[in-house]
């Protein structure tokens, strides 16, 4: 079936665009969505290898390195060489980076809370179940 024959495709596209704009607005032009993704992943992963971070965020190693260069210049991350294997580069948040990402994650959580607040607890569980089902098809 052609996507033009499914009105739900257009509705879904519009809703996802509105959601993305709401989440981006929560970043208040402080950082790009890509930088948010990297910092948020580092928050979860703590100290990690550059290659592991690139895999986690689904970016090429080159794109990850360029983004990390900018984050390092901004004082948000620090990179260090492994003491035993100098080929390995470790990445971790600085206190400034940790503070920034925690604040922005909280703002994003408020966007989610606002959206989910219109649902009953049962509807929220059903929404999450359906969304998970859809995402698992990717």
Beta strands, then each sheet from edge to edge (+ up, - down):
strand 1: 48-49
strand 2: 77-81
strand 3: 89-93
sheet 1: 1+ 3- 2+
end
